[in-house]
Amino acid sequence: MISRDDVITAYELILARPPESEAVIEVQCGYPDRASFGKALLRSEEAQHRLRDVLRRAVEPHPALSRQDMGVFGRFPHAGGEGEPGFIRDFLGVRTSTRYSPTFAPHDGKVFDVPLKADFHAEAPEWLGLLKSVLSAGSRYRILEIGAGYGPWLAAGHAAARRRGIDDILLYGLEADPGRYIFLQEHMAQNGVDPAVCRLINAAIGTADGTIPWPVSADAAADYGSRPLDADGQDYRGHAHATVIDLPMLGLTRLLGREPFWDLVHVDIQGLETDVCGSALEALDAQVRWLVIGTHSRKIDGDLLEMFWRHGWVLEHEQPSRFNFSRNARNLEAMTVADGAQVWRNPRHVPGG
């Protein structure tokens, strides 16, 4: 018999959503082993529909990159390097352990090309936001990754800045989950990042300082979709968690105060992005040059668009979130099957693009 955690993990990996209810979980636990359950789930109509959608998006033409965007990638030639077992290498030379996600295993030992469409963990808009932040940085580079996971953008920002001859670099990473915080520390070390330039923090982000109940992932590599628990003790997907810890929460305004200016702030916080960014708009306006936000519902896409448009920011790139509608979903974020991304330029500090 498979466990409750097996059912939840399989739903997240194959259907990109939680099970509909505890009753459904109980029924699915009747499968004798993980293999038979996984095969049955893959044969479901929903899984087949999702697979067709993934394949369609994989082969359809990518929204045309402008000549300027192609030029951005062109200023960061491929770093080369050989593939090695247990790791994936990107075009900047950053090494990523395949232990950090089950989706990485098929790419074991690969060396990825410049991501004109996407690579193994992100699509072109996020990459363009990162590279543009490096190109406008001058002689120093400051990056803050909130909801950092294993810190892909910290390592990439460090590599890109070094490629441009920047030596004055500081990397700030905020990650709440204890298991992924270990990944974050490992990823910096595996890429030769000097600990002296790292400011890694095991905490959650919020609108103000405080303490929050945090659901510890049973498998840190399998679930990057965590956020603080709701008032009823469940997470936003309707899951209860066996292990919950009290975790420090840092307000965004105070966190931004740790540096006078930021070249890039990358935010990926599972549906809290509107509230958290909205609580620190004055600081973002005054201190941040580039902002990349992972979005987790169509409503959040629109809310952020209106909020930053009203504050004079310029939307450089965007990829809408994608969802499967469900009447049984706990909220809009629980319907989301693929995160969106928005890349914002602050014209107060980076005029003209």
C-alpha positions as CSV (number, residue, x, y, z in Angstrom):
1,M,0.0,0.0,0.0
2,I,1.2,3.5,-0.8
3,S,1.3,6.3,1.7
4,R,-0.6,9.6,1.9
5,D,2.7,11.5,1.1
6,D,3.1,9.2,-2.0
7,V,-0.3,10.2,-3.3
8,I,0.3,14.0,-2.7
9,T,3.8,13.9,-4.3
10,A,2.5,12.0,-7.4
11,Y,-0.3,14.5,-7.9
12,E,2.0,17.4,-7.6
13,L,4.6,15.9,-10.0
14,I,2.2,14.5,-12.6
15,L,-0.9,16.8,-12.4
16,A,0.8,19.8,-10.9
17,R,-2.0,20.1,-8.3
18,P,-3.0,18.6,-4.9
19,P,-5.5,15.8,-4.6
20,E,-9.1,17.0,-4.5
21,S,-9.8,15.9,-1.0
22,E,-8.8,13.6,1.9
23,A,-11.4,11.1,0.6
24,V,-9.6,11.0,-2.8
25,I,-6.2,10.5,-1.0
26,E,-7.7,7.6,1.0
27,V,-9.0,5.9,-2.1
28,Q,-5.6,6.3,-3.9
29,C,-3.7,4.8,-1.0
30,G,-5.3,1.5,-1.9
31,Y,-2.8,1.0,-4.7
32,P,-0.2,-1.7,-3.9
33,D,2.9,0.2,-4.9
34,R,4.1,3.6,-6.3
35,A,4.7,2.2,-9.8
36,S,1.2,1.0,-10.4
37,F,-0.3,4.2,-9.0
38,G,2.0,6.3,-11.1
39,K,1.0,4.4,-14.3
40,A,-2.7,4.8,-13.5
41,L,-2.3,8.5,-12.8
42,L,-0.3,9.0,-16.1
43,R,-3.1,7.3,-18.0
44,S,-5.8,9.6,-16.6
45,E,-7.5,12.1,-19.0
46,E,-6.2,15.0,-17.0
47,A,-2.6,13.8,-17.2
48,Q,-2.9,13.2,-20.9
49,H,-4.3,16.6,-21.5
50,R,-1.5,18.2,-19.5
51,L,1.1,16.2,-21.4
52,R,-0.4,17.3,-24.7
53,D,-0.3,20.9,-23.5
54,V,3.4,20.6,-22.4
55,L,4.3,19.1,-25.8
56,R,2.4,21.7,-27.7
57,R,4.2,24.5,-25.8
58,A,7.5,22.7,-26.4
59,V,7.2,22.8,-30.2
60,E,5.3,25.9,-30.8
61,P,7.3,29.0,-31.9
62,H,8.6,31.0,-29.0
63,P,7.3,34.6,-28.9
64,A,9.8,36.4,-31.0
65,L,12.7,37.9,-29.1
66,S,13.6,41.4,-30.2
67,R,16.9,42.2,-31.8
68,Q,17.8,43.9,-28.5
69,D,17.0,40.8,-26.5
70,M,19.1,38.6,-28.8
71,G,21.9,41.1,-28.3
72,V,21.6,40.7,-24.5
73,F,22.2,36.9,-24.7
74,G,25.0,37.7,-27.2
75,R,26.9,39.6,-24.6
76,F,27.2,36.4,-22.5
77,P,28.8,33.8,-24.8
78,H,28.5,30.2,-23.8
79,A,31.0,29.4,-21.0
80,G,31.7,25.9,-22.4
81,G,32.7,23.1,-20.1
82,E,32.1,19.4,-20.0
83,G,29.1,17.6,-18.6
84,E,29.6,15.6,-15.4
85,P,27.5,13.0,-13.7
86,G,25.1,14.3,-11.0
87,F,25.1,17.8,-12.4
88,I,23.6,20.0,-15.1
89,R,25.6,22.9,-16.5
90,D,24.1,26.0,-18.0
91,F,25.5,28.5,-20.5
92,L,27.1,30.6,-17.8
93,G,28.9,27.6,-16.5
94,V,26.7,27.2,-13.3
95,R,26.5,23.6,-12.1
96,T,23.2,22.4,-10.6
97,S,22.9,19.1,-8.7
98,T,20.3,16.8,-10.1
99,R,19.3,16.0,-6.4
100,Y,17.5,19.4,-6.2
101,S,14.5,18.3,-8.2
102,P,13.1,15.1,-9.6
103,T,12.6,17.0,-12.9
104,F,16.4,17.4,-13.2
105,A,17.2,13.7,-13.4
106,P,16.6,13.4,-17.2
107,H,19.2,16.1,-17.8
108,D,21.9,14.4,-15.8
109,G,25.3,15.3,-17.3
110,K,23.9,17.7,-19.9
111,V,25.4,21.1,-20.9
112,F,22.6,23.5,-21.9
113,D,22.8,26.1,-24.6
114,V,21.8,29.8,-24.3
115,P,18.1,29.7,-23.2
116,L,16.5,31.6,-26.1
117,K,13.3,29.8,-25.2
118,A,14.0,28.0,-21.9
119,D,16.4,25.7,-20.2
120,F,15.9,23.1,-17.5
121,H,14.5,25.5,-14.8
122,A,13.4,28.8,-16.3
123,E,12.1,30.5,-19.5
124,A,13.8,33.3,-21.4
125,P,12.0,36.2,-19.7
126,E,13.6,35.5,-16.3
127,W,17.0,35.0,-17.9
128,L,16.7,38.3,-19.7
129,G,15.8,40.1,-16.5
130,L,18.8,38.7,-14.8
131,L,21.2,39.5,-17.6
132,K,19.9,43.0,-18.1
133,S,20.4,43.6,-14.4
134,V,24.0,42.7,-14.7
135,L,24.5,44.8,-17.8
136,S,23.2,47.9,-16.0
137,A,25.0,47.3,-12.8
138,G,28.2,49.3,-13.2
139,S,31.1,48.3,-11.0
140,R,29.2,46.5,-8.3
141,Y,26.3,44.0,-8.2
142,R,23.8,43.4,-5.5
143,I,21.1,40.7,-5.9
144,L,18.4,39.5,-3.5
145,E,16.6,36.2,-4.2
146,I,13.4,35.8,-2.1
147,G,12.0,32.3,-1.9
148,A,15.4,31.3,-3.2
149,G,15.0,27.5,-3.1
150,Y,18.5,26.2,-4.0
151,G,19.5,29.7,-5.2
152,P,19.6,29.4,-9.0
153,W,19.5,33.1,-9.6
154,L,22.1,33.9,-7.0
155,A,24.6,31.5,-8.7
156,A,23.6,32.8,-12.2
157,G,23.9,36.4,-11.1
158,H,27.3,35.8,-9.6
159,A,28.6,34.0,-12.7
160,A,27.2,36.6,-15.1
161,A,28.6,39.5,-13.0
162,R,32.0,37.9,-12.9
163,R,31.9,37.4,-16.7
164,R,31.4,41.2,-17.0
165,G,34.4,41.9,-14.9
166,I,32.5,42.8,-11.7
167,D,34.3,41.9,-8.5
168,D,32.2,43.8,-5.9
169,I,29.4,41.3,-5.6
170,L,27.0,40.5,-2.7
171,L,24.4,37.7,-2.9
172,Y,21.4,37.7,-0.5
173,G,19.2,34.7,-0.4
174,L,16.1,34.1,1.7
175,E,14.7,30.6,1.9
176,A,12.2,29.3,4.5
177,D,12.3,25.6,4.2
178,P,15.1,24.0,6.2
179,G,15.8,21.3,3.6
180,R,16.0,23.8,0.7
181,Y,18.1,26.1,2.8
182,I,20.7,23.3,2.9
183,F,20.4,23.1,-0.9
184,L,21.1,26.8,-1.1
185,Q,24.3,26.6,0.9
186,E,25.4,23.6,-1.1
187,H,24.7,25.3,-4.5
188,M,26.9,28.2,-3.6
189,A,29.7,26.0,-2.5
190,Q,29.4,23.7,-5.6
191,N,29.8,26.8,-7.8
192,G,32.9,28.1,-6.0
193,V,31.1,31.2,-4.6
194,D,33.2,32.7,-1.8
195,P,31.1,32.5,1.5
196,A,32.2,36.1,2.2
197,V,29.9,37.4,-0.5
198,C,26.9,35.4,0.6
199,R,24.2,36.6,2.9
200,L,22.0,33.5,3.2
201,I,19.0,33.6,5.6
202,N,16.7,30.8,6.8
203,A,13.5,32.8,7.1
204,A,10.2,33.6,5.4
205,I,9.3,36.9,3.8
206,G,6.2,39.0,4.8
207,T,4.8,42.4,5.1
208,A,6.4,43.0,8.5
209,D,8.7,41.2,10.9
210,G,7.3,38.4,12.9
211,T,7.0,34.7,13.3
212,I,4.9,32.3,11.2
213,P,4.0,28.6,11.2
214,W,6.0,27.0,8.4
215,P,5.2,23.5,6.9
216,V,8.4,21.6,6.6
217,S,8.5,19.6,3.3
218,A,8.8,15.8,3.7
219,D,11.0,15.9,0.6
220,A,12.6,19.3,0.0
221,A,13.4,18.4,-3.6
222,A,9.9,17.4,-4.5
223,D,7.9,20.4,-3.3
224,Y,9.0,23.9,-4.1
225,G,5.4,25.2,-3.6
226,S,5.4,26.0,0.1
227,R,4.3,29.1,1.9
228,P,3.2,29.9,5.5
229,L,0.1,27.9,6.7
230,D,-3.4,29.4,6.6
231,A,-5.3,30.1,9.8
232,D,-6.9,26.7,9.8
233,G,-3.6,25.0,9.9
234,Q,-3.6,23.8,6.3
235,D,-1.5,25.1,3.5
236,Y,-3.0,27.0,0.5
237,R,-3.5,23.7,-1.4
238,G,-5.6,22.3,1.5
239,H,-2.8,20.0,2.8
240,A,-2.1,19.2,6.4
241,H,1.5,18.8,7.4
242,A,3.1,16.4,9.9
243,T,5.9,18.8,10.7
244,V,5.3,22.5,11.3
245,I,7.9,24.9,12.8
246,D,7.8,28.5,14.0
247,L,10.0,30.4,11.6
248,P,11.2,34.0,11.6
249,M,9.5,36.3,9.1
250,L,11.2,39.3,7.7
251,G,9.4,42.4,6.4
252,L,10.4,43.3,2.9
253,T,11.0,47.0,3.6
254,R,13.4,46.2,6.4
255,L,15.1,43.5,4.3
256,L,15.7,45.9,1.4
257,G,17.3,48.3,3.9
258,R,20.3,46.1,4.2
259,E,21.7,47.6,1.0
260,P,21.3,51.2,-0.3
261,F,20.6,49.9,-3.9
262,W,19.7,46.5,-5.4
263,D,20.5,45.7,-9.0
264,L,18.0,42.8,-9.0
265,V,15.4,41.5,-6.6
266,H,13.9,38.1,-7.6
267,V,10.7,37.1,-5.9
268,D,9.1,33.6,-5.9
269,I,6.8,33.3,-3.0
270,Q,3.8,31.2,-4.0
271,G,1.0,33.7,-4.2
272,L,2.1,36.2,-1.6
273,E,3.8,38.4,-4.2
274,T,1.1,41.1,-4.4
275,D,0.8,41.7,-0.7
276,V,4.5,41.5,0.0
277,C,5.5,43.8,-2.8
278,G,2.6,46.1,-2.1
279,S,3.8,46.5,1.5
280,A,7.2,47.8,0.3
281,L,6.4,49.9,-2.8
282,E,8.2,53.0,-1.5
283,A,11.4,51.1,-0.9
284,L,11.2,49.2,-4.2
285,D,10.7,52.5,-6.0
286,A,13.7,54.1,-4.3
287,Q,16.2,51.2,-4.1
288,V,15.6,48.5,-6.7
289,R,16.7,48.7,-10.4
290,W,15.2,45.5,-11.7
291,L,12.5,43.3,-10.3
292,V,11.7,39.7,-11.5
293,I,8.5,38.2,-10.0
294,G,7.3,34.7,-10.3
295,T,3.5,34.8,-10.4
296,H,1.1,32.2,-9.2
297,S,-2.4,33.0,-10.6
298,R,-4.0,35.0,-13.4
299,K,-5.4,37.4,-10.8
300,I,-1.9,38.0,-9.4
301,D,-0.6,38.6,-13.0
302,G,-3.2,41.5,-13.3
303,D,-2.8,42.9,-9.8
304,L,1.0,43.2,-10.2
305,L,0.6,44.7,-13.7
306,E,-1.7,47.4,-12.3
307,M,0.3,48.1,-9.2
308,F,3.7,48.6,-10.9
309,W,2.3,50.4,-13.9
310,R,0.7,52.9,-11.5
311,H,4.1,53.3,-9.8
312,G,5.8,54.1,-13.1
313,W,7.7,50.9,-13.6
314,V,8.3,49.5,-17.1
315,L,7.2,45.9,-18.0
316,E,10.1,44.6,-20.0
317,H,9.1,40.9,-20.3
318,E,6.2,38.7,-19.1
319,Q,5.0,35.2,-19.3
320,P,1.4,34.7,-17.9
321,S,0.8,31.9,-15.4
322,R,-1.2,28.9,-16.7
323,F,-3.9,27.0,-14.8
324,N,-6.4,24.2,-14.9
325,F,-9.8,25.4,-13.7
326,S,-11.2,23.3,-10.8
327,R,-14.3,23.9,-8.7
328,N,-12.6,21.9,-5.9
329,A,-9.5,24.1,-5.7
330,R,-9.0,25.9,-2.4
331,N,-8.0,29.1,-4.1
332,L,-6.7,30.4,-7.5
333,E,-3.1,29.6,-6.7
334,A,-4.0,26.0,-6.2
335,M,-5.3,25.9,-9.8
336,T,-2.0,27.1,-11.2
337,V,0.0,24.4,-13.2
338,A,2.8,26.7,-14.5
339,D,4.1,29.8,-12.8
340,G,4.2,33.1,-14.7
341,A,7.0,35.7,-14.7
342,Q,7.1,39.5,-14.9
343,V,10.3,41.5,-15.4
344,W,10.1,45.1,-14.4
345,R,12.6,47.9,-15.0
346,N,12.7,50.9,-12.7
347,P,13.2,53.9,-15.0
348,R,14.1,56.1,-12.0
349,H,17.4,54.2,-11.9
350,V,17.7,52.5,-15.3
351,P,16.3,54.9,-17.9
352,G,15.6,53.8,-21.4
353,G,16.1,50.0,-21.0
